[in-house]
Amino acid sequence: MDRYIILKKPFGSLKSLKRGVGNGELGSASLVIERLPRHAVADLGRDPDVLAISKPMMTKLVRPIQATTAHSITGDAWGIASVNAHLSPYTGAGVKVAVLDTGIDPAHAAFAGINLQQQDFTGEGNGDFDGHGTHCAGTIFGQDVEGQRIGIARGVDHALIGKVIGQNSGNSEMLFQGLQWALSERANIISMSLGFDFPGEVEQNIKAGWPADLATSQALEAFCGNLRLFDALMGMFKTQSIFNAAPLVIAAAGNESRRSIDSTYRIAASLPAAAEGVLSVAAATRPAPLYGIADFSNSLPHLTAPGVDVLSAWPGGEMKSIAGTSMACPHVAGVAALWWERLREMRTPHLAQAVASHLAAHARKGCFSPDFDASDFGHGLVTAPASV
């Protein structure tokens, strides 16, 4: 029997399904992980109480394009000024941010004084074997390190750190459990710099001895099933907006495009960034004097943020500068925390939707080179709220 992820409708019942490992309430809906025979899966697929059902599929980091030590970089991370965070009176105070990634180095000076609520979904234990999660968290809410500012929302004092990618990669079961946990812990903003690994799924099937056409077909079935699951999950999140409990979900668009002279092609934002209700983020280059879009950045994003030479925290107390839409995504999460604080003060209803609307409405388009258009940068460069 294979493992399946099942999402039930609110207050629905799965009479034929026993509760098993990984079960949990997701608002008024239920996310269930079960081992099932194939005939039971077909029966559940016809159950009107089941929103979606699928096998887990492989996930992977949206890997940085380059990684260099940053000892020569002085001053604040350049993205701080680019998104106008240095001019904003808001700090993200009282906003709870969830980072679903490779974990975090809690001992880093950038996280001093912050309540880091860690949860491991990989079975490897807390901590950050890779550095990716530490770097993303540093951009969102990191404190100044030796006089250098790296964090957009330095007033965040409670963060949820879900480890959903381990040394042996990860899968969508870990990711969905992380999303369920973030919602149950009342996260306001969820940041994800990872993607569903369709090529890896095909390769794994081929290594198992499957013919190429069958391996591709099965990977496509898993991809489509997980897309339906993610869309249904985002729908469940949206139903929480009436209680102001819906989180805003933000994801990296992906690094698969190649815009160089030798090899020019663009790939659309990938999952989970492409799912309904998720804000996808492209990567901008440094202004010279206008901003460009990074060669690797996927197209059709909602928003754009600094994603090249981004300075942030690294495990072991280090600082490092790396590039990718993974680095752009936490800029948007940090700015979203600033908007959340402002709109909460104004008693704005449906905060997640309101923050998303303000991020889009206040993004800047005129700062990009004419070589790029809305298919490259979406609504534009994300911008922090100014004084009321």
N, C-alpha and C positions, 0 to 999 in steps of 0.2 A: 504494500500500500504506500502511496505517496502522500506527502504533506500538502495541505491546501490552506489558503487564506480565505476566510468566509466573512462577508459583511452582511449582517442582518438589518432589516428595516427596524425603525424605532418600535419598541413594544411587540415586535414580531416573535414568532416562536419557531424553533426548529425541533419538533418533537422527536424526530428520528435521530437527532444529533446529540451525543453525550458531551458534556462539558469536559474540556481537556486542557493540556498545558497551553498557556498563552491566552486563555480566555480573558476578556475584560470588557467593562462597559465603556463605551465611547459616546458620551452624552447619553442619549436615550437609545442609541443603537449599540450593537454588540459586534466586536471584532473577535473572531474565533480562529484558532489554529488547530487543525485536526489531521490525523492520518486516515485516509478514506480509500476504499476500493473504487474502481472506475465507475461501476454501476451506481454507487451512492452519489457520486459527483453529478451524474446525469440526472438523478432524481432531485437533488438539491437545486440544480439549474432551473428546474420547473417550479420550484417552491416560490410562491408570490412574496414570501417574507424575506427572500434572499436578494439583496441588491447586486452582489457580484461575488464570484468565486474564481480562484485561479491558483495554480502552483506558484510558489515563489520563483523569482528569477534573480540572476546575479546583478549586483550593483557595484559601482566603482567610484572612486574619487574623480572629480573633474580636475585632473592632474595639472599642476603648474607647468607652464611652458619652459620656464627657466628658474633656476634657484642659485643665488649668489649670496655670499656673506655681505653684510651691509656696514662694515666698520667705517667705510669712507663716507657714508651718508650722514650729514649733519642737519640739524633742524628737524622740524616736525615732518611726519609723513605727508607727502604732497597732496594726498587725497583729502585731507582735513580742510584745506582752503578751497579746493576745487568744488566741494559740495557745500561750501559756506558754513561749515560747522563751527569755524572759529568766530563767526559773527552772530551765531544764534544764542539767545539767552537760555535755551532749554538744554537739558543734560540727559534726559531719559530717566529722571528720578521717578521711582515707583513703577517703572515698566519692567515686566518680567520677560526676558528673552530666552528662547531655547535654541541651542546650536546642535544640530544632528550631524555628526562628523566622526572624526577619529579619536575623540576625547579631548583632554586638556592637560597641560602641566600646571597643577594648582599652585605649585610653589613659585611660579614665575612672579617677579616683582610687579608685572602689569596687572595682576589679579589680586593684589594685596587689599584686604578689607572687603572683598566681594564674596557673598555667600554662593559658592559653587555647588549646586545640587547635582551630583553625578549619578548616572545610571548606565550600566553596561548591558548591551543587548547582543554582544558577540560571544560571550562566554570566556573572554580573555582577561577580564578584570578592567578596572578603571585605569586612567592614565592615557598618555598619547605616545604610541610607538612611532608615529610618522611625523608629526609636527604640523600637519595640515589644519587640524581642528584648533590647535593652540593659536596658530596664525589668524584664522578666521575670527576666533573669539576676541583676540587682541584688537582687531580692526573695529569690531562692534563696540566693545565696552572697556578696552584696556586702559589702565591708568598710565600716566606719564612715566617713562623710564629714563632716569638720568637726564631729566630736562627735555626729553623728546616726547612729543605727543603722538600717539598712534591711534587712540580710540575716538570714535565719533561721539558715542553716548557715554561719557565718563560718569554719569550719575546713576547708571544701572547698578544696583547693589544686590540683586538676586538673579542668578542665571541658571538655567537648566542645561546640563551638558549630557546629551544622549550619545553614547558611543555605538554607532551603527555600522562602522567600517573597522574591521580588525586587520591583523597582519595577514590573514587569509582572505582578505577582501570582505564582502558582505553579500546580503541578499535582501530582497524586498520584504521578507518576513520581519527582519530586524528593523527595517525602515518603518514599516507600518506599525510595529509595536512602539517604536520611538515616537511616532506621531500621536498614537493613542496616549502614551505616557505624558507627552507635552500638553495635550488637551486636558487630561485629567488633573495636571498640576497647574492649570489655569495660565498657560503661557499666553502672552499677548502677541508675540512675534516669534515665528519659527524660521530659522535660516538653514538652508541646505545647499552645500556646494558638492553635490554628488549626482550621479546619473545611473540609469538602467543600462546594463551592459549587454546589448543585443549581440554584437560580434563575439563577445566572450561566451555567451550562451550557445551560439552556433558552434564555436570551437570546442567547447566542452562536450557537446553532443557527438561531434565527429571523433574526438578522442575516445569516446565510449564505444566506438565502432559503428555508429550509425551512418548510413549513406548521406551524402551532402544534402540531397533534396529533403530527406526526412528530418535531418538535423536543423535545417533552415525552417521547415514548416513548424516543427515543435517549438523552436525559439520564437517564431512569429506568434504562435498561439499563446505562449506565455506572456509575450510583450503586450498583445491586445488584451489579454485577461487582466494584467496588472494595470494597464491604462484605464480599463473600466472600473477596477477597484479604486484607483486613485481619484478618478472623477467622482465616484460615489462617495468616497471619503470626504472630498472637498465639499460635496453637497451636504454631508452631515455636519461639517464644520459651519457651513453657512446657516444651518438651522439654529445654531447657538447664538446668532447675532441678536435675536430678540431679547436675550438675557445679557447682552454685551459680553458674552463669553467666547465669541468666535475669535480664533487667532488669525493673524495675517501671515500667510505662508509665502516665502521668498526663496527662489532657487537660481542657481547659476545656469545660464543658457547653454554652456558647453564650449569646448575648445576644438571642435573638429573641423572648422572652416580653415581654408588656406587662401589668403588673399595676396600672396606674393606674386611677383612678375612671372616667375618660372612655373608656378602651379596655382592657378586662380580658380577657386570654387567656394561657394558658400553653402553651409548646411543649416537648416532651420533649428531653432531651439529644441533640445531633446528632453525626454522625460527625466525627472518629474517636472522640469520647468515648463513643459508644453501642456501640462494637465490643466483642466478647467479650474479657475479660481486661484492659480498660482502666479505670482509676479515673477517673470523671467528677467534676468539681468545680463546685459552685454558689457564688454570691457572697453573702456576708453584709454587712449594713450595720453601722454603729457601734452599740454597745449603748446603749439609752436608757430604762431600764437593761438591758432584754433585747435580744437581737439580733433583727434582722429579715432577710428575704431581699430582695435588690435587685429593683426593679421589672422589670428586664430579664432576670433570671436564669432560665435554662431549668430545667424540672422533672425529677424522677426521677434526681437525681445520686447518687453513692455517698457523697460527703463535701461539706462546706461550709467555706469559709475567707473571711477578709476580702477584699472585692472592691470597696469604695467608698473614694474619697479615699486611695488607696494611694500612699505616697511611695517613690520609688526613683530609680535612676540614669537619666540621659537623655544622648544623644550631645552632645559638646561640653563635657563636664564639668559639665553642669547636673543639677538634681534636679527631678523633676516628680511631681505627684499626679494619677493618672487612675483610672478605674473600669472594671470589667468582670469577667466570669468569667476572662478572660485574666490578671487580676491575682490572682485567687483561686487559680488552678492552681499558680503557683510557690510560694505559701505551703505547699501540700500537698507539693510536691516538696522544699522545704526541710525540713519536718518529717519527711518520709520519710527524708531523709539522716541526721537525728538518730536515728531509730529503727534505721536500718541499722547505724550505728556501735554502738549499744547491743547489738543482737541478734548482731552479728558477734563482739563481745567475749564473749557468752554461748555462742558456738559453735553457734548455732541453725542447723539445716539448712534448705535451701530458702528462702533469705533473702528473695527477692522476695515469695513467698507469705506468709511470716511477717510481713514488714513490712506488707503489705496487711491482714492479719488484725489486727495491733496498731493500725493506724490506725483501723480500724472499731471495734474493741473499746474503745478509749480516747477516741473522739469523744464530745462532750457534746451531749445533746439537751435537757436541762432549761434551757438558757440562752436558748432561743428564745421569742419571743412566742407566745401561744396562737393567734394568727392563722395560724400556719404549722404544717405537719405533716411527716411523714417524706417525703412526695412532693416537698416543697420543699427539705428539708435532708439527706435521706438518713440516714446513720448519725449525723450531727451535725457539730458544729464540731471540726475537726481539732485535736489536742492533742499537744504535744511530750512526750517521755519525761521523767519526774522521776528523782531519784536512785534507785539500786537499793535 
